[in-house]
């Protein structure tokens, strides 16, 4: 089972626990490399319906950073990395550049959750009203954004790279089987490889309506053909989600040709560069 979990959230956004509780949950499950990746603030105009946590993030982010730094002293038996998950929006590069200079991040997740102002992973009902052509258009836009995120060269890890399948797995599978799908996803994966980004393999999808690990078998296979290095993640928002289904994750990664995990280096300890961990 992996000894690292590189995608963890807290009550400073819409999680349920503080940093210390998430670190303790990691240790209780044999996770020694703890990657805290609280959500970053977003530019104005990008929010989910009835969302409340973005105002909270704006007010609490510096406290989150302080808690992570304090946890390194409180939990010397763990290696704790300070990270953040950015909701990449192409037209707001300056906003993100300024934010990423605001704390001594060890690594960053470059997530795509918005197509224009639409937070596409919010509700099944928003996908149910789309016909197949509209869904395919959304997939094309999404993977173009993933490619743009990679080309910005600001981020370390690509999380849940096929998140757009969350409410339409079967339609997304047909898209992957099309020429447009192979091209769009291939261009996104090529951009990730050229940027030297890590590909997150996440069990979070097993808890979502798609009921499939991110990325799914087809996308992961294409990523392996391009030589992308992979890291393990649960995208936990509560202590009981830490290292969720990591036995399944190990078997899945091995089945699809992943030979070991690659994790960011602990910049705060005077080190840099990546390390390999066994599956």
Protein Blocks (a to p, Z undefined) as FASTA:
>chain_A
ZZbdfbdcdfklmbfbdfklmmmmmmmnopabdcddddcdddehiacehiaklmmmmmmm
mmmmmmmmmmmmmmmmbccdddddddddfklmmmmmmmmmmpccfbdcdddfbghjbcfk
lbmklmmmpcfklmmmmmmmmmmmmmmmmmnopafbdchkllmmmmommlmmmmmmpmkl
mmmmmmmmmmmmmnopacdddfklmmmmnopacddfklmmmmmmnopacdddehiabfkl
gophklmmmmmmmmnopabdcddddfknopacjddddZZ
